[in-house]
Amino acid sequence: MNKPKAHKRYRQFVREGIHKGSPWSELQGQVLLGEEDFIDRYKDLLSDKEPVKEIPRPQRYISRPSLTRLLLKEDTGARRNKRIHTAHVKHGDILKEIADHLGIHYTTVSKAIKRNEEK
């Protein structure tokens, strides 16, 4: 391909993407950018980094399942409390994130975790 044609194609590429927004908004765990199957392949490589406190939390927990997979809005009682506990303790989800996902107050999430630990 000659230089003028390459410049023309590059300008076209930029024009087509200019209103699509920043690709950085799709960044997963501050380190991965790509389609879901691509990200899933690399999550396993990062899963052993969760205990390393020097690595920022979003990067450490990239391999965690989404709240949509972990928490079902129809769950109630002990089952819901167990899932909330797992999301927070095992996968590092923040109380507010869990609460927002379930449409409840974060103190309700805290109480659910405590109830699950008492069992």
Stockholm file with secondary structure:
# STOCKHOLM 1.0

chainA/1-119         MNKPKAHKRYRQFVREGIHKGSPWSELQGQVLLGEEDFIDRYKDLLSDKEPVKEIPRPQRYISRPSLTRLLLKEDTGARRNKRIHTAHVKHGDILKEIADHLGIHYTTVSKAIKRNEEK
#=GR chainA/1-119 SS CCHHHHHHHHHHHHHHHTTSCCGGGGCBTTTBCSCHHHHHHHHHHHGGGTTCTTSCHHHHTTTSCCHHHHCCTTCCHHHHHHHHHIIIIITCCCHHHHHHHHTSCHHHHHHHHHHHHHC
#=GC SS_cons         CCHHHHHHHHHHHHHHHTTSCCGGGGCBTTTBCSCHHHHHHHHHHHGGGTTCTTSCHHHHTTTSCCHHHHCCTTCCHHHHHHHHHIIIIITCCCHHHHHHHHTSCHHHHHHHHHHHHHC
//
